[in-house]
Amino acid sequence: MSAKSAFHFNVKTPLPVRAALNRAYRDELHVRLFLGDTATGCDWCEENDVTGYIGRSTGTQPIALLIEKLRPGPFGNTRAHGGGAVLTDCILKIVCIDTGDVLYCNKRYTVPEFTLCEREDPKYPWFVTHDSQEFAAFSHAHEAYEYIAFIQGSKLARAPRTHEEYEADFLEAA
């Protein structure tokens, strides 16, 4: 860990990613992470655990954590209690959700392509394909369009959960 870094990074983490994560941590930026194969620029199309604030673990070698943003609760807290480790060596792109500023982008990054299809299914008539495989199914076309926009990055965030929703999921997982 360098003297200027808030984190201990995987040795494969590029310097520009380190700088972007340190900035996001320092400036308390709400960010969207795009993860994937950094050698090819191929996006993994992750939809969960990709938005939040960069936090820091405790210990002698603190690592970057992604802390979920929550809707303001009765006590004004808008962040979750903790978060998961960031795969810093797998980051393709980092975008500030509030401004749309790109903090980092891998030179090989490519926006994933999706196809919206319809089928005879009363429950999930709309589905999205990626690389010739069904990726997700939806009840309504607008849900599919929202999904595609989020994965591709034209929509950077989804509605935050409430503290009650977060606590319920937290207790259920325990």
GUVORO-392760 format. One record per residue (C-alpha): residue number from 1; x, y, z. Coordinates in steps of 0.02 Angstrom, whole numbers, plus 50000, padded with zeros to 5 digits. Layout:
BEGIN
+------+-------+-------+-------+
| lonu |    xx |    yy |    zz |
+------+-------+-------+-------+
|  NUM |     X |     Y |     Z |
...
+------+-------+-------+-------+
//
This chain:
BEGIN
+------+-------+-------+-------+
| lonu |    xx |    yy |    zz |
+------+-------+-------+-------+
|    1 | 50000 | 50000 | 50000 |
|    2 | 50074 | 50167 | 49951 |
|    3 | 50075 | 50314 | 50072 |
|    4 | 49943 | 50404 | 49967 |
|    5 | 49824 | 50256 | 49951 |
|    6 | 49683 | 50220 | 50073 |
|    7 | 49687 | 50036 | 50022 |
|    8 | 49791 | 49881 | 49998 |
|    9 | 49763 | 49825 | 49818 |
|   10 | 49781 | 49663 | 49723 |
|   11 | 49947 | 49675 | 49631 |
|   12 | 49854 | 49659 | 49464 |
|   13 | 49751 | 49817 | 49497 |
|   14 | 49803 | 49953 | 49372 |
|   15 | 49864 | 50120 | 49443 |
|   16 | 49720 | 50218 | 49363 |
|   17 | 49593 | 50103 | 49449 |
|   18 | 49682 | 50130 | 49614 |
|   19 | 49676 | 50318 | 49589 |
|   20 | 49490 | 50315 | 49543 |
|   21 | 49444 | 50210 | 49694 |
|   22 | 49546 | 50320 | 49811 |
|   23 | 49459 | 50474 | 49738 |
|   24 | 49286 | 50394 | 49756 |
|   25 | 49327 | 50351 | 49937 |
|   26 | 49402 | 50522 | 49978 |
|   27 | 49261 | 50621 | 49895 |
|   28 | 49122 | 50503 | 49953 |
|   29 | 49060 | 50477 | 49776 |
|   30 | 48911 | 50366 | 49737 |
|   31 | 48982 | 50252 | 49601 |
|   32 | 48935 | 50118 | 49477 |
|   33 | 49064 | 49982 | 49444 |
|   34 | 49073 | 49880 | 49284 |
|   35 | 49166 | 49717 | 49308 |
|   36 | 49237 | 49595 | 49183 |
|   37 | 49387 | 49526 | 49093 |
|   38 | 49515 | 49666 | 49089 |
|   39 | 49619 | 49583 | 48953 |
|   40 | 49474 | 49576 | 48828 |
|   41 | 49363 | 49717 | 48894 |
|   42 | 49216 | 49596 | 48900 |
|   43 | 49087 | 49650 | 49030 |
|   44 | 49020 | 49515 | 49147 |
|   45 | 48851 | 49604 | 49148 |
|   46 | 48840 | 49606 | 49337 |
|   47 | 48680 | 49682 | 49404 |
|   48 | 48701 | 49657 | 49592 |
|   49 | 48828 | 49735 | 49708 |
|   50 | 48890 | 49860 | 49578 |
|   51 | 48825 | 50025 | 49647 |
|   52 | 48865 | 50113 | 49809 |
|   53 | 49000 | 50207 | 49902 |
|   54 | 49179 | 50150 | 49917 |
|   55 | 49215 | 50105 | 50097 |
|   56 | 49366 | 50032 | 50184 |
|   57 | 49390 | 49874 | 50285 |
|   58 | 49480 | 49876 | 50451 |
|   59 | 49645 | 49794 | 50489 |
|   60 | 49826 | 49813 | 50441 |
|   61 | 49791 | 49794 | 50254 |
|   62 | 49623 | 49880 | 50223 |
|   63 | 49536 | 49839 | 50060 |
|   64 | 49403 | 49930 | 49960 |
|   65 | 49223 | 49886 | 50002 |
|   66 | 49065 | 49933 | 49907 |
|   67 | 48938 | 50004 | 50030 |
|   68 | 48757 | 50003 | 49970 |
|   69 | 48664 | 50169 | 49963 |
|   70 | 48497 | 50163 | 50053 |
|   71 | 48348 | 50280 | 50051 |
|   72 | 48354 | 50399 | 50199 |
|   73 | 48282 | 50318 | 50354 |
|   74 | 48209 | 50391 | 50513 |
|   75 | 48384 | 50432 | 50577 |
|   76 | 48447 | 50504 | 50413 |
|   77 | 48574 | 50365 | 50379 |
|   78 | 48587 | 50330 | 50193 |
|   79 | 48718 | 50191 | 50194 |
|   80 | 48718 | 50008 | 50237 |
|   81 | 48816 | 49939 | 50385 |
|   82 | 48949 | 49859 | 50277 |
|   83 | 48982 | 49790 | 50106 |
|   84 | 49075 | 49666 | 50001 |
|   85 | 49254 | 49673 | 49942 |
|   86 | 49281 | 49756 | 49773 |
|   87 | 49367 | 49648 | 49641 |
|   88 | 49487 | 49789 | 49602 |
|   89 | 49583 | 49690 | 49472 |
|   90 | 49422 | 49655 | 49374 |
|   91 | 49358 | 49834 | 49356 |
|   92 | 49324 | 49888 | 49178 |
|   93 | 49240 | 50054 | 49214 |
|   94 | 49196 | 50167 | 49362 |
|   95 | 49063 | 50301 | 49342 |
|   96 | 49003 | 50431 | 49468 |
|   97 | 48814 | 50406 | 49475 |
|   98 | 48773 | 50584 | 49529 |
|   99 | 48869 | 50671 | 49389 |
|  100 | 48893 | 50538 | 49256 |
|  101 | 49081 | 50571 | 49258 |
|  102 | 49186 | 50422 | 49206 |
|  103 | 49321 | 50402 | 49338 |
|  104 | 49404 | 50258 | 49247 |
|  105 | 49376 | 50157 | 49088 |
|  106 | 49480 | 50011 | 49024 |
|  107 | 49537 | 50049 | 48846 |
|  108 | 49467 | 49881 | 48787 |
|  109 | 49296 | 49900 | 48872 |
|  110 | 49149 | 49863 | 48759 |
|  111 | 48967 | 49892 | 48802 |
|  112 | 48878 | 49724 | 48803 |
|  113 | 48747 | 49695 | 48668 |
|  114 | 48574 | 49629 | 48708 |
|  115 | 48423 | 49576 | 48606 |
|  116 | 48246 | 49595 | 48671 |
|  117 | 48133 | 49450 | 48621 |
|  118 | 47952 | 49402 | 48648 |
|  119 | 47878 | 49228 | 48673 |
|  120 | 47716 | 49142 | 48716 |
|  121 | 47735 | 49138 | 48905 |
|  122 | 47596 | 49215 | 49010 |
|  123 | 47710 | 49250 | 49159 |
|  124 | 47871 | 49307 | 49072 |
|  125 | 47834 | 49349 | 48890 |
|  126 | 47987 | 49462 | 48871 |
|  127 | 48166 | 49402 | 48881 |
|  128 | 48338 | 49470 | 48848 |
|  129 | 48477 | 49375 | 48761 |
|  130 | 48664 | 49406 | 48769 |
|  131 | 48791 | 49303 | 48672 |
|  132 | 48647 | 49197 | 48603 |
|  133 | 48592 | 49145 | 48778 |
|  134 | 48440 | 49196 | 48877 |
|  135 | 48500 | 49315 | 49010 |
|  136 | 48342 | 49374 | 49099 |
|  137 | 48152 | 49363 | 49083 |
|  138 | 48020 | 49494 | 49121 |
|  139 | 47833 | 49518 | 49138 |
|  140 | 47833 | 49683 | 49044 |
|  141 | 47937 | 49755 | 48903 |
|  142 | 47978 | 49914 | 49002 |
|  143 | 48061 | 49806 | 49137 |
|  144 | 48171 | 49726 | 49004 |
|  145 | 48219 | 49896 | 48933 |
|  146 | 48261 | 49959 | 49109 |
|  147 | 48369 | 49805 | 49137 |
|  148 | 48463 | 49829 | 48973 |
|  149 | 48489 | 50015 | 49011 |
|  150 | 48559 | 49973 | 49182 |
|  151 | 48677 | 49836 | 49124 |
|  152 | 48740 | 49941 | 48978 |
|  153 | 48763 | 50094 | 49089 |
|  154 | 48643 | 50219 | 49010 |
|  155 | 48548 | 50206 | 49175 |
|  156 | 48674 | 50204 | 49316 |
|  157 | 48572 | 50160 | 49470 |
|  158 | 48414 | 50079 | 49529 |
|  159 | 48302 | 50142 | 49668 |
|  160 | 48388 | 50120 | 49836 |
|  161 | 48312 | 50004 | 49965 |
|  162 | 48242 | 50066 | 50130 |
|  163 | 48329 | 50028 | 50295 |
|  164 | 48188 | 49909 | 50335 |
|  165 | 48215 | 49811 | 50174 |
|  166 | 48402 | 49808 | 50204 |
|  167 | 48383 | 49750 | 50386 |
|  168 | 48260 | 49614 | 50335 |
|  169 | 48380 | 49547 | 50203 |
|  170 | 48524 | 49562 | 50327 |
|  171 | 48431 | 49462 | 50460 |
|  172 | 48373 | 49333 | 50333 |
|  173 | 48551 | 49303 | 50274 |
|  174 | 48616 | 49281 | 50453 |
+------+-------+-------+-------+
//
